[in-house]
Amino acid sequence: MKKTHVLAASHGTDNLRGQQLIHDLRTQLEELARSEIHTELVWHEAYVDVQQPQLAQVLASLPEGEAAVVLPLLVADGVHTTQDIAQAVAARQNTVAASPLGALPELAYLLSQRAMAQLEPNQKVLLAAAGTRLEQGQEQLRDLAAQISTHLGQEVQVTYCAGAKPLINELLSEELKPKTLVLSALLADGLFQTRLASIGARITTSPLLPDVMIAKCFLIRLQEALKQSS
């Protein structure tokens, strides 16, 4: 059976609960893959910022000639996918990168279900993302919001915690706060989720994790990359 190394690479965080959620996500992915992917997978922990081990170091430590897939545990494309991960992958033969979650329909459906569970009449819905200056990443988030909007039957606007416009703290006026549901598109607890919770919207949803459905969404991206590399 062909062996493939999977580097589940997250951003990294100083938040201890966020670290545990990412660790649990990797465990879920490994368990799900055993029954759904008929390839011998060797799993590795890796980060593109904040924590160790760094992605490039883990890739360099792999046996030469063995296949590898970098699975970004990220929501949308940004500098970490188009530069950090892309450069690390390009530096090693027989290595590919999977896509981040992006506008995956399964993710849109999951987020719409979370919104429906708490949405009140005449409430505004904002999809809150971490933020990326990359147009490709912003387009993915706009696409995701459009799909959620279709499920909900009302407009869903993308807003950001940093790095892109509109910033949520600038968009959400005192008048709008009691009338707004902030739908978190952040992967795990950390600085940005704390910032969202402190803004004072009527409802702010939890980050994407913990949820086995999020693990299944990442598994879809991994399966796509394995087909590409076969």
Phi, psi and omega per residue, in radians:
M1 nan 2.373 -3.131
K2 -1.153 2.348 3.127
K3 -1.737 2.347 3.085
T4 -2.308 2.303 3.067
H5 -1.493 2.341 3.090
V6 -2.022 2.063 3.117
L7 -1.761 1.761 -3.124
A8 -1.444 1.704 -2.939
A9 -1.807 2.003 3.097
S10 -1.820 3.007 3.134
H11 -1.144 -0.794 -3.018
G12 1.791 2.559 -3.125
T13 -2.680 2.674 3.038
D14 -1.487 -0.197 -3.097
N15 -1.312 2.129 -3.042
L16 -1.137 -0.680 3.100
R17 -1.184 -0.683 3.088
G18 -1.049 -0.728 3.101
Q19 -1.068 -0.733 -3.119
Q20 -1.183 -0.664 3.130
L21 -1.102 -0.708 3.108
I22 -1.186 -0.705 3.083
H23 -1.051 -0.776 3.138
D24 -1.152 -0.614 3.089
L25 -1.075 -0.785 3.113
R26 -1.043 -0.730 3.124
T27 -1.090 -0.774 3.094
Q28 -1.056 -0.774 -3.136
L29 -1.061 -0.771 -3.137
E30 -1.095 -0.709 -3.136
E31 -1.185 -0.765 3.134
L32 -1.118 -0.691 -3.087
A33 -1.136 -0.530 -3.129
R34 -1.024 -0.644 -3.086
S35 -1.665 -0.321 -3.012
E36 -1.950 -0.262 -3.122
I37 -2.139 2.108 -3.051
H38 -1.665 0.989 3.062
T39 -2.448 2.518 3.080
E40 -1.270 1.971 -3.119
L41 -1.886 2.340 3.057
V42 -1.961 2.014 -2.989
W43 -1.596 2.495 -3.141
H44 -2.364 2.511 3.030
E45 -1.518 2.390 3.121
A46 -2.734 2.763 -3.122
Y47 -2.418 2.691 3.074
V48 -1.842 -0.103 3.120
D49 -2.865 2.822 2.964
V50 1.196 -0.982 -3.039
Q51 -1.854 2.951 3.062
Q52 -2.019 2.674 0.039
P53 -1.423 2.578 3.109
Q54 -1.310 2.615 -3.050
L55 -0.950 -0.847 -3.082
A56 -1.045 -0.640 3.137
Q57 -1.162 -0.732 -3.120
V58 -1.169 -0.742 3.101
L59 -1.053 -0.737 -3.116
A60 -1.147 -0.403 -3.095
S61 -1.494 -0.148 -3.084
L62 -1.307 2.628 3.097
P63 -1.050 2.351 -3.109
E64 -1.081 2.382 3.073
G65 1.601 -0.276 3.128
E66 -1.472 2.478 -3.069
A67 -1.213 2.603 3.125
A68 -2.512 2.538 3.040
V69 -2.209 2.221 3.008
V70 -1.593 2.088 3.126
L71 -1.830 1.806 -3.127
P72 -1.233 2.104 3.040
L73 -1.512 1.139 -3.039
L74 -2.366 2.714 -3.079
V75 -1.457 -0.751 -3.066
A76 -2.471 2.865 3.100
D77 -1.180 2.549 3.104
G78 -2.913 -2.853 -3.093
V79 -1.037 -0.560 -3.100
H80 -1.237 -0.525 3.088
T81 -1.509 -0.759 -3.026
T82 -1.431 -0.315 3.107
Q83 -2.040 -1.185 -3.041
D84 -1.007 -0.941 -3.098
I85 -1.250 -0.762 -3.130
A86 -1.047 -0.731 -3.141
Q87 -1.190 -0.705 3.131
A88 -1.132 -0.702 3.129
V89 -1.183 -0.723 -3.121
A90 -1.134 -0.416 -3.090
A91 -1.438 -0.084 -3.110
R92 -2.296 2.330 3.100
Q93 -1.228 2.724 3.054
N94 1.035 0.639 -3.093
T95 -2.318 2.345 3.097
V96 -2.290 2.875 3.079
A97 -2.015 2.374 2.996
A98 -1.369 2.929 3.084
S99 -1.467 2.687 2.949
P100 -1.203 -3.139 -3.106
L101 -1.038 -0.786 3.111
G102 0.975 -2.459 -3.083
A103 -1.643 0.710 3.136
L104 -1.025 2.197 -3.107
P105 -0.983 -0.626 3.133
E106 -1.120 -0.612 3.095
L107 -1.218 -0.737 3.116
A108 -1.039 -0.747 3.140
Y109 -1.125 -0.779 -3.141
L110 -1.050 -0.788 -3.137
L111 -1.163 -0.650 3.112
S112 -1.131 -0.647 3.096
Q113 -1.142 -0.667 3.092
R114 -1.127 -0.724 3.130
A115 -1.140 -0.803 -3.106
M116 -1.030 -0.581 -3.095
A117 -1.150 -0.376 -3.069
Q118 -2.211 -0.074 -3.041
L119 -1.239 2.316 3.111
E120 -1.878 2.792 -3.138
P121 -0.986 2.474 3.075
N122 1.066 0.517 3.138
Q123 -1.709 2.417 3.056
K124 -1.404 2.515 3.120
V125 -2.091 2.192 3.062
L126 -2.015 2.298 3.026
L127 -1.643 1.978 -3.028
A128 -1.752 2.053 3.136
A129 -1.965 2.887 -3.126
A130 -1.106 -0.846 3.125
G131 2.180 2.378 3.081
T132 -2.600 2.443 3.077
R133 -1.439 -0.161 -3.088
L134 -1.350 2.160 -3.112
E135 -1.040 -0.652 3.130
Q136 -1.027 -0.746 3.117
G137 -1.191 -0.711 3.107
Q138 -1.111 -0.676 3.115
E139 -1.134 -0.684 3.087
Q140 -1.046 -0.729 -3.123
L141 -1.238 -0.631 3.063
R142 -1.134 -0.691 3.092
D143 -1.111 -0.760 3.115
L144 -1.049 -0.794 3.137
A145 -1.101 -0.666 3.134
A146 -1.122 -0.698 3.105
Q147 -1.152 -0.725 3.101
I148 -1.101 -0.707 3.119
S149 -1.014 -0.720 3.117
T150 -1.102 -0.748 3.120
H151 -1.119 -0.694 -3.057
L152 -1.476 -0.392 -3.071
G153 1.310 0.454 3.081
Q154 -2.697 2.850 -3.092
E155 -1.143 2.452 3.025
V156 -2.229 2.112 -3.090
Q157 -1.798 2.423 3.081
V158 -1.453 2.390 3.024
T159 -2.441 2.865 -2.971
Y160 -2.243 2.683 3.056
C161 -1.457 -0.509 -3.136
A162 -2.938 2.831 2.941
G163 1.412 -0.150 -3.121
A164 -2.749 2.862 3.129
K165 -1.929 2.576 0.011
P166 -1.452 2.473 3.042
L167 -1.337 2.431 -3.038
I168 -1.128 -0.635 -3.116
N169 -1.233 -0.344 3.067
E170 -1.558 -0.557 -3.085
L171 -1.364 -0.626 -3.001
L172 -1.582 1.668 -3.134
S173 -1.304 2.896 3.099
E174 -1.032 -0.607 3.141
E175 -1.180 -0.622 -3.088
L176 -1.439 -0.447 -3.040
K177 -0.907 -0.789 -3.129
P178 -1.247 -0.162 -3.056
K179 -1.974 0.250 -2.969
T180 -2.174 2.397 2.951
L181 -1.831 2.119 3.090
V182 -1.702 2.006 -3.100
L183 -1.675 1.895 -3.045
S184 -1.280 2.177 3.008
A185 -1.854 0.430 3.085
L186 -1.541 2.503 -3.025
L187 -1.250 -0.766 -3.035
A188 -2.600 2.983 3.083
D189 -1.056 2.502 3.141
G190 3.007 -2.836 -3.076
L191 -0.976 -0.829 -3.033
F192 -1.251 -0.655 3.098
Q193 -1.136 -0.659 3.068
T194 -1.104 -0.682 3.115
R195 -1.126 -0.757 3.113
L196 -1.041 -0.798 -3.077
A197 -1.126 -0.464 -3.078
S198 -1.499 -0.157 -3.067
I199 -1.225 -0.581 3.050
G200 1.722 0.375 3.034
A201 -1.130 2.748 -3.125
R202 -1.001 -0.779 3.100
I203 -2.354 2.307 2.990
T204 -2.208 2.114 -3.094
T205 -1.349 2.829 3.099
S206 -1.217 2.863 3.048
P207 -1.122 3.019 -3.062
L208 -1.059 -0.634 3.137
L209 -1.693 2.636 0.029
P210 -1.518 2.400 3.110
D211 -2.935 2.102 -3.113
V212 -1.103 -0.436 3.115
M213 -1.164 -0.538 3.069
I214 -1.182 -0.703 3.063
A215 -1.047 -0.702 3.126
K216 -1.154 -0.578 3.073
C217 -1.130 -0.770 3.099
F218 -1.144 -0.580 3.120
L219 -1.125 -0.613 3.066
I220 -1.041 -0.793 3.131
R221 -1.116 -0.657 3.110
L222 -1.148 -0.754 3.135
Q223 -1.094 -0.666 3.080
E224 -1.066 -0.757 -3.110
A225 -1.209 -0.639 3.123
L226 -1.144 -0.651 3.080
K227 -1.135 -0.688 3.126
Q228 -1.093 -0.646 -3.060
S229 -1.521 -0.180 -3.064
S230 -1.379 nan nan
